[in-house]
Amino acid sequence: MRAAGGLILDDLDRHARKRPGERAVVEVDAAGAVRELGWGELADEADRIEGVLRALGVGPGEPVAFQLPNRLEFVTIALAALRIGAICEPLMPIFRERELSFMLRQSAARVLFVAREFRGRDYLGTALELRETLPALEHVLVVGEDGAFAPSRVSPSRPRPRPGPEQIAQLLFTSGTSGEPKGVLHRHGVLTRAADAHIRHFGLGADDVIYVPSPLAHQTGFLYGMWIALRLGVPQLVQEAWDAEVGLAAMERFGVTFVQAATPFLADLTREAREGGTPPRALRTFVATGAAIPRDLAREAREVLGAEVGGAWGTTESCLGTAFAAGDLPQRAWSTDGRPLEGVDIRVVDDRGRALPPGAEGHFEVLTDCLFEGYLNRPDLTAEALTADGWYRTGDLARIDEQGYLRITGRVKDVINRGGEKVPVAEIEQLLFGHPAIREVAIVAMPDERLGERACAFAVLEPGAELDLPAMLAYLDSHRVSKTYWPERLELTGALPKTPSGKIQKFVLREQAAERKAMTT
């Protein structure tokens, strides 16, 4: 039995000692080519990179930054940094100079690992330019090339101090659904405690294979892909670049049983399987996060993929808080974000912080033993995020029903106040998703001199489909939706702006709606 909140490093050593030749990490690239490491090789490679970091003078408590796609090296670098007692600072591959400069300046990282090139982008060139403007950044190391790392290795006889469960293990910048990213700090013990609660909730065990299509540099991939696989001692399949055809084939080839990823991944895999791809026969559970699961998609995904499909809620700060469970009725699994995991309490409060009864909408707050340590360099924001009695203010609006199921109804900042009437944004979006012409939709506020705000819908259409505002309103009328809640503008777009985890960046859409409204008035 593992000790709750223990060290992932102890797990790695145990797996490498007992099962050195068994599969630990599998990487599949954009073309479907595969690289993999056994447990012994994984531990050896982490040793080698640890030696490189020690040679550069990296010590406990120091951030080690790495901007990499989902590759073997991401896992080995993370483990090497943790072995020293350093802090993992993974950076999303989509981040460019503006975001990277902000994040690296905040962390004052001295070491940055990058890929030389990925998907046509010169990561090394960007990193070298950043080094000229960031006084703290001293070393830029390229992965995946012969001679990229010095062949130094930690001597087995050399004492290796172990970080404790209270030491900081991770610095992860939030995805920015509301603006400036914030650096979230997590301790070793908290991450492992969150992983253990997740493992128990979903009944994961020694026979599972974890699929990681989500970026490893995001908490979904880092904690609920890499970390739980290391904790369990089971294979993790990481996909370098998203391609549903490649992903579906790899899931079947390697016997994937569990995946937690954003709803768009579920939609793409379902579409690929429906259009002729081979469904992954071993898949048992798909946990969809980041955005609500449209009911029609959930129903089809369950039929096509042959797996349990359901929703969950979590944040970088709180880890996973609620999730569906095996045995939940489909309407519960699909239309709610589940019930609290072990060690988590949830509540909904009014504007004055008073608890509301079941069914009432209000501010959603969480009390959990998997809460973050704080925001890097921002004690003011940390204080704002917590109530006096230690509950985390999520910024979400929600309802909790009589059975304890959570349903996120929107973001506090996303509320549309139309002349004093609050528009139920999530419900209208859910209805519009059922329109046959609409693939994705998001509703945001646009300014209005008379009413304060009106609703604007941004929609991505299915290939070859057509839709205009009168047709959309006729559809809502056919569903007997109050006219007060109808969007009064429709913008068609090729894609919605999203964070790496699949969350729609509504602050971007609000800005676009305001600009387009101004251009037409």
C-alpha positions as CSV (number, residue, x, y, z in Angstrom):
1,M,0.0,0.0,0.0
2,R,1.4,3.4,-1.0
3,A,1.5,6.1,1.6
4,A,-0.9,9.0,0.7
5,G,1.0,12.0,-0.4
6,G,4.3,10.1,-0.8
7,L,7.0,10.8,-3.3
8,I,6.7,9.9,-6.9
9,L,10.4,9.4,-7.0
10,D,10.1,6.5,-4.6
11,D,7.6,5.0,-6.9
12,L,10.0,5.4,-9.9
13,D,12.8,3.7,-8.1
14,R,10.6,0.8,-7.1
15,H,9.3,0.2,-10.6
16,A,12.8,0.4,-12.1
17,R,14.1,-2.1,-9.5
18,K,11.3,-4.6,-9.8
19,R,10.3,-4.3,-13.5
20,P,13.2,-2.7,-15.4
21,G,12.3,-4.1,-18.8
22,E,8.5,-3.4,-18.7
23,R,7.1,-0.6,-20.7
24,A,6.9,2.8,-18.9
25,V,6.5,5.6,-21.5
26,V,5.5,5.4,-25.1
27,E,5.7,8.4,-27.4
28,V,3.8,8.5,-30.7
29,D,4.7,11.3,-33.1
30,A,2.6,13.1,-35.8
31,A,3.3,10.4,-38.3
32,G,2.5,7.5,-35.9
33,A,6.2,6.6,-35.3
34,V,6.9,5.2,-31.8
35,R,9.6,5.6,-29.3
36,E,9.5,4.1,-25.8
37,L,11.3,3.6,-22.6
38,G,11.2,0.8,-20.0
39,W,11.2,1.5,-16.3
40,G,14.9,0.9,-16.0
41,E,15.7,3.1,-19.0
42,L,13.4,5.8,-17.7
43,A,15.3,5.9,-14.4
44,D,18.7,5.8,-16.1
45,E,17.8,8.7,-18.4
46,A,16.5,10.7,-15.4
47,D,19.9,10.0,-13.8
48,R,21.7,11.3,-16.8
49,I,19.8,14.5,-17.0
50,E,20.1,15.0,-13.2
51,G,23.8,14.9,-13.7
52,V,23.5,17.6,-16.3
53,L,21.5,19.8,-14.0
54,R,23.9,19.3,-11.1
55,A,26.8,20.2,-13.4
56,L,25.0,23.5,-14.1
57,G,24.6,24.2,-10.4
58,V,20.9,23.6,-10.2
59,G,19.8,23.0,-6.6
60,P,16.8,22.5,-4.4
61,G,14.0,25.0,-4.7
62,E,15.2,26.3,-8.1
63,P,12.9,26.3,-11.1
64,V,13.9,24.3,-14.2
65,A,11.9,25.4,-17.2
66,F,11.2,23.3,-20.2
67,Q,9.1,24.1,-23.3
68,L,8.5,20.7,-25.0
69,P,5.7,18.9,-26.8
70,N,4.6,15.5,-25.5
71,R,7.9,13.6,-25.8
72,L,9.8,11.1,-23.8
73,E,12.2,13.9,-22.8
74,F,9.5,15.8,-21.0
75,V,9.0,13.0,-18.6
76,T,12.8,12.4,-18.0
77,I,13.5,16.1,-17.5
78,A,10.6,16.4,-15.0
79,L,11.9,13.5,-13.0
80,A,15.5,14.7,-13.1
81,A,14.4,18.1,-11.8
82,L,12.3,16.5,-9.0
83,R,15.2,14.3,-7.9
84,I,17.4,17.3,-7.2
85,G,14.5,19.0,-5.3
86,A,14.2,21.6,-8.1
87,I,10.8,22.8,-9.2
88,C,9.3,21.7,-12.6
89,E,8.3,24.7,-14.7
90,P,6.7,23.3,-17.8
91,L,5.8,25.8,-20.5
92,M,3.2,25.2,-23.1
93,P,4.6,24.7,-26.7
94,I,2.0,27.2,-28.0
95,F,3.5,30.0,-25.8
96,R,5.5,32.6,-27.8
97,E,7.8,35.4,-26.9
98,R,5.3,37.6,-25.0
99,E,4.1,34.8,-22.7
100,L,7.5,33.2,-22.3
101,S,9.2,36.5,-21.4
102,F,6.5,37.1,-18.7
103,M,6.7,33.6,-17.2
104,L,10.5,33.2,-17.2
105,R,10.9,36.7,-15.8
106,Q,8.5,35.8,-13.0
107,S,10.3,32.5,-12.1
108,A,13.8,33.7,-12.7
109,A,14.7,30.3,-14.1
110,R,18.4,29.9,-15.0
111,V,17.9,26.7,-17.2
112,L,15.5,26.3,-20.1
113,F,15.1,23.1,-22.2
114,V,13.6,23.4,-25.6
115,A,13.1,21.4,-28.8
116,R,15.2,22.8,-31.7
117,E,12.2,22.9,-34.0
118,F,8.6,21.6,-33.8
119,R,5.8,22.0,-36.3
120,G,7.8,24.6,-38.3
121,R,8.7,26.8,-35.4
122,D,12.2,27.7,-34.3
123,Y,12.1,27.2,-30.5
124,L,15.9,27.4,-30.1
125,G,16.0,30.7,-31.9
126,T,13.3,32.1,-29.7
127,A,15.0,30.8,-26.5
128,L,18.3,32.4,-27.5
129,E,16.6,35.7,-28.2
130,L,14.9,35.5,-24.8
131,R,18.2,34.9,-23.1
132,E,19.4,38.3,-24.3
133,T,16.6,40.0,-22.5
134,L,16.2,37.9,-19.3
135,P,19.2,38.4,-16.9
136,A,18.4,35.3,-14.9
137,L,18.3,32.9,-17.9
138,E,21.8,31.4,-18.3
139,H,21.5,28.1,-20.0
140,V,19.4,27.0,-23.0
141,L,19.6,23.2,-23.7
142,V,18.3,21.5,-26.8
143,V,16.7,18.1,-26.4
144,G,16.4,15.2,-28.9
145,E,19.8,15.6,-30.6
146,D,23.0,13.6,-30.2
147,G,25.3,15.4,-27.8
148,A,22.6,17.7,-26.6
149,F,23.4,16.8,-23.0
150,A,26.8,16.1,-21.5
151,P,27.2,12.4,-20.7
152,S,27.5,13.0,-17.0
153,R,25.7,10.7,-14.7
154,V,25.0,10.7,-11.0
155,S,27.3,8.3,-9.2
156,P,25.4,5.5,-7.5
157,S,27.6,6.0,-4.5
158,R,26.9,9.7,-4.3
159,P,24.4,10.7,-1.6
160,R,21.2,11.8,-3.2
161,P,19.1,14.0,-0.8
162,R,15.4,13.4,-1.3
163,P,12.9,16.3,-1.4
164,G,10.2,16.0,1.2
165,P,6.5,16.0,0.6
166,E,6.3,19.6,1.7
167,Q,8.7,20.9,-0.9
168,I,7.5,22.7,-4.0
169,A,7.4,20.4,-7.0
170,Q,5.6,22.3,-9.7
171,L,5.2,25.8,-11.0
172,L,2.4,25.9,-13.5
173,F,1.1,29.0,-15.1
174,T,-2.7,29.2,-15.5
175,S,-4.0,29.0,-19.0
176,G,-5.3,32.6,-19.1
177,T,-9.1,32.4,-19.6
178,S,-9.4,35.8,-17.9
179,G,-6.2,37.6,-18.8
180,E,-2.7,37.6,-17.3
181,P,-1.4,34.1,-16.4
182,K,-0.7,33.3,-12.7
183,G,2.1,31.0,-11.5
184,V,0.5,28.2,-9.4
185,L,2.8,26.5,-6.9
186,H,2.1,22.9,-5.8
187,R,3.9,20.7,-3.3
188,H,5.1,17.1,-3.9
189,G,2.7,15.6,-1.3
190,V,-0.3,17.5,-2.7
191,L,0.2,16.3,-6.2
192,T,0.5,12.7,-5.1
193,R,-2.5,13.1,-2.8
194,A,-4.5,14.4,-5.7
195,A,-3.3,11.5,-7.9
196,D,-4.2,8.9,-5.2
197,A,-7.7,10.4,-4.9
198,H,-8.1,10.2,-8.6
199,I,-6.9,6.6,-8.8
200,R,-9.4,5.5,-6.1
201,H,-12.3,7.4,-7.6
202,F,-11.9,5.8,-11.0
203,G,-10.8,2.4,-9.8
204,L,-7.4,2.5,-11.6
205,G,-5.0,-0.3,-11.1
206,A,-2.0,-2.3,-12.3
207,D,-3.6,-3.3,-15.6
208,D,-4.4,0.1,-16.8
209,V,-2.8,2.0,-19.7
210,I,-3.0,5.8,-19.5
211,Y,-3.4,7.9,-22.7
212,V,-2.1,11.5,-22.6
213,P,-3.2,13.5,-25.7
214,S,-3.4,16.7,-23.5
215,P,-0.3,18.7,-23.3
216,L,2.0,17.4,-20.5
217,A,2.7,21.1,-19.8
218,H,-0.9,21.5,-18.6
219,Q,-2.2,20.0,-15.4
220,T,-4.5,17.6,-17.2
221,G,-1.5,16.0,-18.9
222,F,1.1,16.5,-16.1
223,L,-0.9,15.2,-13.1
224,Y,-3.8,13.2,-14.6
225,G,-1.6,11.6,-17.3
226,M,2.1,11.4,-16.4
227,W,1.9,11.6,-12.6
228,I,-0.9,9.0,-12.1
229,A,0.9,6.6,-14.5
230,L,4.2,6.9,-12.6
231,R,2.3,6.5,-9.3
232,L,0.6,3.3,-10.6
233,G,3.6,1.9,-12.4
234,V,1.6,1.5,-15.6
235,P,2.4,2.6,-19.2
236,Q,1.6,6.1,-20.3
237,L,1.1,6.8,-24.0
238,V,2.0,10.4,-24.9
239,Q,1.1,11.9,-28.2
240,E,3.5,14.5,-29.6
241,A,1.0,16.5,-31.8
242,W,-2.8,16.1,-31.9
243,D,-4.2,14.0,-34.7
244,A,-7.3,12.0,-34.1
245,E,-6.5,9.3,-36.6
246,V,-3.0,8.7,-35.2
247,G,-4.4,8.9,-31.6
248,L,-7.2,6.4,-32.2
249,A,-4.8,3.9,-33.9
250,A,-2.3,4.2,-31.0
251,M,-5.0,3.7,-28.4
252,E,-5.9,0.5,-30.0
253,R,-2.3,-0.7,-30.6
254,F,-1.3,-0.1,-27.0
255,G,-4.5,-1.1,-25.2
256,V,-5.4,2.2,-23.7
257,T,-7.9,1.9,-20.9
258,F,-8.2,5.4,-19.4
259,V,-8.0,9.0,-20.7
260,Q,-8.7,12.4,-19.2
261,A,-8.7,15.2,-21.7
262,A,-10.6,18.2,-22.8
263,T,-14.0,17.8,-24.5
264,P,-12.6,18.7,-28.0
265,F,-10.4,15.6,-27.9
266,L,-13.5,13.5,-27.2
267,A,-15.3,15.1,-30.1
268,D,-12.4,14.5,-32.5
269,L,-11.9,10.8,-31.5
270,T,-15.6,10.1,-31.7
271,R,-15.8,11.6,-35.2
272,E,-12.8,9.7,-36.3
273,A,-14.2,6.4,-35.0
274,R,-17.6,7.1,-36.5
275,E,-16.0,7.8,-39.9
276,G,-14.2,4.5,-40.1
277,G,-11.4,4.4,-37.5
278,T,-11.1,1.4,-35.2
279,P,-12.5,2.1,-31.8
280,P,-10.1,1.3,-29.0
281,R,-11.4,-2.0,-27.6
282,A,-9.7,-1.8,-24.2
283,L,-10.9,1.8,-23.5
284,R,-13.0,1.8,-20.3
285,T,-13.2,5.5,-19.2
286,F,-13.0,8.9,-20.8
287,V,-13.1,11.8,-18.4
288,A,-13.9,15.0,-20.3
289,T,-12.8,18.3,-18.7
290,G,-12.3,21.9,-19.6
291,A,-15.8,22.5,-21.0
292,A,-19.2,21.0,-20.6
293,I,-19.9,17.9,-22.6
294,P,-22.8,18.4,-25.0
295,R,-25.3,15.7,-24.3
296,D,-25.5,14.6,-28.0
297,L,-21.7,14.2,-28.1
298,A,-21.6,12.2,-24.8
299,R,-24.3,9.9,-26.0
300,E,-22.6,9.3,-29.4
301,A,-19.1,8.9,-27.8
302,R,-20.4,6.3,-25.4
303,E,-21.9,4.3,-28.3
304,V,-19.0,4.7,-30.7
305,L,-16.0,4.4,-28.3
306,G,-17.7,1.8,-26.1
307,A,-16.5,3.5,-22.9
308,E,-18.0,5.2,-19.9
309,V,-18.0,9.0,-20.7
310,G,-18.6,11.7,-18.2
311,G,-17.7,15.1,-17.0
312,A,-15.5,16.5,-14.3
313,W,-14.4,19.8,-12.8
314,G,-11.0,21.0,-11.6
315,T,-8.6,23.9,-11.8
316,T,-4.8,24.2,-11.7
317,E,-5.1,25.6,-8.2
318,S,-7.4,22.9,-6.7
319,C,-6.7,19.8,-8.8
320,L,-9.7,17.7,-9.7
321,G,-12.6,18.5,-7.4
322,T,-15.6,16.7,-8.8
323,A,-16.2,13.9,-11.3
324,F,-18.7,11.4,-12.6
325,A,-18.4,7.9,-11.3
326,A,-18.9,4.4,-12.6
327,G,-22.6,3.6,-12.2
328,D,-23.8,7.2,-12.5
329,L,-26.9,7.4,-14.7
330,P,-26.1,8.7,-18.2
331,Q,-28.0,12.0,-17.6
332,R,-26.0,12.6,-14.4
333,A,-22.7,11.7,-16.1
334,W,-23.4,13.9,-19.1
335,S,-25.3,16.8,-17.7
336,T,-23.3,17.5,-14.5
337,D,-19.7,17.8,-13.4
338,G,-20.1,14.9,-11.0
339,R,-19.8,14.8,-7.2
340,P,-16.8,15.6,-5.0
341,L,-13.8,13.3,-4.8
342,E,-12.5,12.0,-1.5
343,G,-11.2,14.9,0.6
344,V,-13.1,17.6,-1.2
345,D,-16.1,19.7,0.0
346,I,-18.1,22.0,-2.2
347,R,-20.6,24.8,-1.7
348,V,-22.4,27.5,-3.5
349,V,-22.7,30.9,-1.8
350,D,-24.4,34.3,-2.5
351,D,-22.7,37.6,-3.1
352,R,-22.2,38.0,0.7
353,G,-20.7,34.5,1.2
354,R,-23.8,32.9,2.7
355,A,-24.4,29.2,1.8
356,L,-27.3,28.7,-0.6
357,P,-29.7,25.7,-0.6
358,P,-29.6,22.9,-3.2
359,G,-30.6,24.0,-6.7
360,A,-29.7,27.7,-6.2
361,E,-27.2,29.3,-8.5
362,G,-24.3,31.1,-6.9
363,H,-20.5,31.5,-6.5
364,F,-18.9,28.1,-6.4
365,E,-16.2,27.4,-3.7
366,V,-14.1,24.4,-2.9
367,L,-12.4,23.1,0.3
368,T,-9.8,20.5,-0.5
369,D,-6.5,19.0,0.9
370,C,-5.1,19.3,-2.7
371,L,-5.1,23.1,-2.8
372,F,-2.2,25.0,-4.2
373,E,0.4,26.7,-2.0
374,G,-0.1,30.1,-3.6
375,Y,0.6,32.2,-6.7
376,L,4.2,33.0,-7.4
377,N,5.2,36.5,-6.3
378,R,1.5,37.4,-5.9
379,P,0.4,37.1,-2.2
380,D,-2.3,39.6,-3.0
381,L,-3.9,37.4,-5.6
382,T,-3.5,34.4,-3.3
383,A,-5.4,36.2,-0.6
384,E,-8.1,37.2,-3.0
385,A,-8.5,33.6,-4.1
386,L,-9.2,32.3,-0.6
387,T,-12.0,33.0,1.9
388,A,-11.3,33.6,5.6
389,D,-12.1,30.0,6.4
390,G,-9.9,28.5,3.7
391,W,-12.3,27.9,0.8
392,Y,-11.0,28.5,-2.7
393,R,-13.0,30.9,-4.8
394,T,-13.2,29.3,-8.2
395,G,-14.7,32.2,-10.1
396,D,-17.4,29.8,-11.4
397,L,-21.1,30.0,-11.1
398,A,-22.8,26.7,-10.2
399,R,-25.7,24.8,-8.8
400,I,-25.5,21.7,-6.5
401,D,-28.5,19.5,-6.5
402,E,-30.1,17.5,-3.7
403,Q,-27.9,14.4,-4.5
404,G,-24.7,16.5,-4.4
405,Y,-24.0,16.7,-8.1
406,L,-22.3,19.8,-9.3
407,R,-23.4,21.7,-12.4
408,I,-21.2,24.6,-13.6
409,T,-23.5,27.3,-15.1
410,G,-20.8,29.8,-16.2
411,R,-18.1,32.1,-15.0
412,V,-18.7,35.0,-12.8
413,K,-17.0,37.3,-15.4
414,D,-19.0,35.7,-18.2
415,V,-22.5,36.7,-16.8
416,I,-24.5,38.7,-19.3
417,N,-26.7,41.3,-17.6
418,R,-29.3,42.3,-20.1
419,G,-31.2,45.2,-18.6
420,G,-31.1,43.6,-15.1
421,E,-32.0,40.1,-16.4
422,K,-29.2,37.5,-16.2
423,V,-28.9,35.4,-19.3
424,P,-28.4,31.6,-18.6
425,V,-25.4,31.4,-20.9
426,A,-24.5,27.7,-20.4
427,E,-28.1,26.6,-21.1
428,I,-28.4,28.6,-24.3
429,E,-25.0,27.3,-25.5
430,Q,-26.1,23.7,-24.7
431,L,-29.2,24.2,-26.8
432,L,-27.4,25.8,-29.7
433,F,-24.9,22.9,-29.8
434,G,-27.8,20.7,-30.7
435,H,-28.3,22.7,-34.0
436,P,-27.2,20.5,-36.9
437,A,-25.2,23.3,-38.5
438,I,-23.2,24.2,-35.4
439,R,-20.0,22.4,-34.4
440,E,-19.0,24.8,-31.5
441,V,-20.6,27.8,-30.0
442,A,-19.8,30.4,-27.3
443,I,-22.0,33.3,-26.1
444,V,-20.5,36.4,-24.6
445,A,-21.6,39.9,-23.6
446,M,-21.3,42.9,-25.9
447,P,-21.8,46.4,-24.7
448,D,-25.1,48.2,-25.2
449,E,-25.9,51.8,-24.4
450,R,-29.6,51.1,-23.4
451,L,-29.5,47.7,-21.8
452,G,-25.9,47.6,-20.6
453,E,-25.2,44.3,-22.3
454,R,-26.6,42.1,-25.0
455,A,-25.7,38.6,-26.0
456,C,-23.4,37.8,-29.0
457,A,-23.0,34.2,-30.2
458,F,-19.8,33.0,-31.9
459,A,-20.2,29.8,-33.8
460,V,-18.1,27.3,-35.7
461,L,-20.1,25.6,-38.3
462,E,-20.0,22.0,-39.6
463,P,-18.3,21.7,-43.0
464,G,-20.6,22.9,-45.8
465,A,-23.3,24.1,-43.3
466,E,-24.9,27.5,-43.4
467,L,-26.4,29.6,-40.6
468,D,-27.6,33.1,-40.2
469,L,-29.1,35.0,-37.3
470,P,-32.7,34.6,-38.2
471,A,-32.3,30.8,-38.6
472,M,-30.5,30.6,-35.2
473,L,-33.3,32.6,-33.5
474,A,-36.0,30.4,-35.2
475,Y,-34.2,27.4,-33.7
476,L,-34.3,28.9,-30.2
477,D,-37.9,29.9,-30.7
478,S,-38.8,26.3,-31.6
479,H,-37.3,25.3,-28.2
480,R,-39.5,27.9,-26.5
481,V,-36.6,29.9,-25.2
482,S,-37.5,33.3,-23.8
483,K,-36.7,36.1,-26.3
484,T,-34.8,37.9,-23.5
485,Y,-32.2,35.2,-23.7
486,W,-31.7,35.1,-27.4
487,P,-28.3,36.3,-28.8
488,E,-28.8,39.4,-30.8
489,R,-25.7,39.0,-32.9
490,L,-24.1,36.0,-34.6
491,E,-20.5,35.9,-35.6
492,L,-19.3,32.9,-37.7
493,T,-15.7,32.0,-37.2
494,G,-13.3,29.2,-38.3
495,A,-12.2,28.5,-34.7
496,L,-12.9,29.7,-31.1
497,P,-9.9,30.9,-29.1
498,K,-9.0,28.3,-26.5
499,T,-6.5,27.6,-23.8
500,P,-4.3,24.5,-24.2
501,S,-6.8,22.6,-22.0
502,G,-9.7,23.3,-24.3
503,K,-11.3,26.1,-22.4
504,I,-12.8,28.8,-24.5
505,Q,-11.1,32.2,-23.9
506,K,-14.2,34.3,-23.6
507,F,-12.4,37.4,-22.7
508,V,-10.9,37.3,-26.2
509,L,-14.4,36.9,-27.7
510,R,-15.8,39.7,-25.5
511,E,-13.1,42.0,-26.9
512,Q,-13.9,40.9,-30.5
513,A,-17.7,41.4,-29.9
514,A,-17.1,44.9,-28.6
515,E,-14.9,45.8,-31.5
516,R,-17.3,44.5,-34.1
517,K,-20.2,46.2,-32.4
518,A,-18.3,49.5,-32.5
519,M,-17.6,49.1,-36.2
520,T,-21.3,48.7,-37.0
521,T,-22.7,51.5,-34.9
